[in-house]
Amino acid sequence: MIDLKGCGTALVTPFKSDTQLDLEAFRKLIRWQLDSGIHFLVPSGTTGESVTLNEEEYREVIRTCVETAAGAVPVVAGAGTNNTAQAIHLATIAQQEGADALLAVTPYYNKPTQEGLVLHFSKIAESISLPVVLYNVPGRTIINITAETALRLAQVDNIIALKEASGDLGQVMQILNRRPSDFVVLSGDDSLTLPIMAMGGEGIISVASNLIPAEMSQMVDLALSGKWEEAKKIHYRYLDLMELNFIESSPIPVKYALSRMGKLEEAYRLPLCPLSDPSKKLMDQELDKLNLVSSGD
């Protein structure tokens, strides 16, 4: 069974200035993540601007991630959308390209009921052989996977984990308290990683680890080992950076920061656009404070 405890990076998708895929920058980013001790990789999720990728680009991103990781860590491919049949189609592509698991987001815009969510995720899980990670992010999708629904889905074969980004710690506690022993709960918010792990969660699918993979991995490792004081030092050192990554719609801030660090071009696909000047100033100050950019940049 795949082990998803630890810190997984919700990878950005690098684009060139003409908005075409920059697969070389993507490979370099993945190699840096691996060298930094990241525990697993999550390409083509929300942070990867997946909704702007066409089918062939989606296939290329997953294939490139799998080939570059070369079995060193699991690859959890984002394969979610609000059309169940299309989600299954993407999941099939991810499986064909060698992904180890899938990340399936709550359907957005069409606002399914809780019963609809159970049917949607169950249909995906029964249609493929890869394990499925649920992704609850009501701030983007409007619909929340309630604790009761998450616990129902935890009983479904092939559904092995939940990425929880509701921000509702009471809900997270209900899931952690009543889940099956082999069902993994991961934070979907960098700044809530330690609180969720203190309640029993197993890690994070992280945006911040695009920028600080070694530090986020170390913080999670320390928490898993019960070394909370050491973990808290890392948490508070990087807390402002974690929160600045959401000063505007993600992944706009994190891609700007990566461009400042020389990892990729600052390029997005519409409707995302470059970071505003006031936000750039705040991010620049934080990057300089943390010594994440050279003085010559």
WOJOBEL-V612165 format. One record per residue. RES is the residue in one letter. D_LAST is the distance of its C-alpha to the last C-alpha in Angstrom with 1 decimal. Layout:
# WOJOBEL-V612165
res: [RES;RES]
d_last: [D_LAST;D_LAST]
This chain:
# WOJOBEL-V612165
res: [M;I;D;L;K;G;C;G;T;A;L;V;T;P;F;K;S;D;T;Q;L;D;L;E;A;F;R;K;L;I;R;W;Q;L;D;S;G;I;H;F;L;V;P;S;G;T;T;G;E;S;V;T;L;N;E;E;E;Y;R;E;V;I;R;T;C;V;E;T;A;A;G;A;V;P;V;V;A;G;A;G;T;N;N;T;A;Q;A;I;H;L;A;T;I;A;Q;Q;E;G;A;D;A;L;L;A;V;T;P;Y;Y;N;K;P;T;Q;E;G;L;V;L;H;F;S;K;I;A;E;S;I;S;L;P;V;V;L;Y;N;V;P;G;R;T;I;I;N;I;T;A;E;T;A;L;R;L;A;Q;V;D;N;I;I;A;L;K;E;A;S;G;D;L;G;Q;V;M;Q;I;L;N;R;R;P;S;D;F;V;V;L;S;G;D;D;S;L;T;L;P;I;M;A;M;G;G;E;G;I;I;S;V;A;S;N;L;I;P;A;E;M;S;Q;M;V;D;L;A;L;S;G;K;W;E;E;A;K;K;I;H;Y;R;Y;L;D;L;M;E;L;N;F;I;E;S;S;P;I;P;V;K;Y;A;L;S;R;M;G;K;L;E;E;A;Y;R;L;P;L;C;P;L;S;D;P;S;K;K;L;M;D;Q;E;L;D;K;L;N;L;V;S;S;G;D]
d_last: [44.2;40.4;38.6;36.0;35.7;32.2;28.8;28.2;25.0;25.5;23.3;21.4;22.4;19.6;20.5;19.6;19.1;22.9;23.2;24.9;24.4;21.6;23.6;21.7;18.5;21.2;22.7;19.6;18.9;22.6;22.6;19.8;21.9;25.0;23.6;22.5;26.1;26.2;29.9;30.1;28.2;28.8;27.9;29.0;29.4;28.4;24.7;25.1;26.3;29.6;31.7;30.0;30.6;33.8;36.1;35.0;31.3;32.3;34.2;31.4;28.9;31.5;32.6;29.2;28.5;32.0;31.8;28.4;29.6;32.8;34.7;32.4;32.1;33.8;32.5;33.5;33.3;33.0;36.2;37.2;38.3;41.0;43.5;45.2;46.2;42.8;41.3;43.8;42.9;39.2;40.3;42.5;39.7;37.5;40.5;41.1;37.6;37.9;36.3;37.8;38.0;37.3;35.6;37.8;36.8;39.4;40.6;39.1;40.7;44.3;44.7;47.0;49.3;49.0;51.7;49.7;46.7;49.0;50.4;47.0;45.4;48.7;49.1;45.7;46.5;49.9;48.7;46.4;46.5;43.0;42.5;41.1;38.6;39.2;36.4;37.3;34.8;37.0;34.2;33.5;36.9;39.2;41.6;41.6;43.0;45.3;46.1;49.5;48.1;45.5;48.3;50.5;47.8;47.3;50.8;50.1;49.9;46.5;44.7;43.1;40.3;38.8;35.3;35.9;33.6;36.3;35.2;38.9;39.4;43.1;43.2;41.1;43.5;46.5;45.0;44.2;47.7;49.6;47.7;49.2;48.2;46.3;44.3;40.6;38.8;35.0;32.9;31.0;29.0;26.4;27.4;31.1;30.8;32.3;35.1;36.1;36.1;38.1;40.7;40.9;38.1;36.7;33.0;30.3;29.0;25.5;22.6;20.4;21.0;18.8;15.9;18.0;20.9;21.9;22.1;24.0;26.3;27.0;27.8;30.2;31.8;32.4;34.0;36.1;37.3;38.2;35.8;35.0;33.8;31.1;30.1;30.0;27.5;25.0;26.0;25.5;22.2;20.7;23.1;20.9;18.3;21.4;22.7;19.5;19.6;22.8;21.9;22.5;24.3;23.0;21.2;19.2;17.0;16.6;15.7;13.0;11.6;12.1;10.2;7.0;8.1;8.8;12.5;13.7;13.8;14.2;17.9;20.9;24.6;26.7;27.8;24.4;21.9;18.3;17.4;18.5;16.5;18.1;17.3;13.6;13.7;15.5;13.5;10.2;12.4;13.8;10.9;9.8;13.6;14.0;11.3;10.3;6.6;5.6;5.5;3.8;0.0]
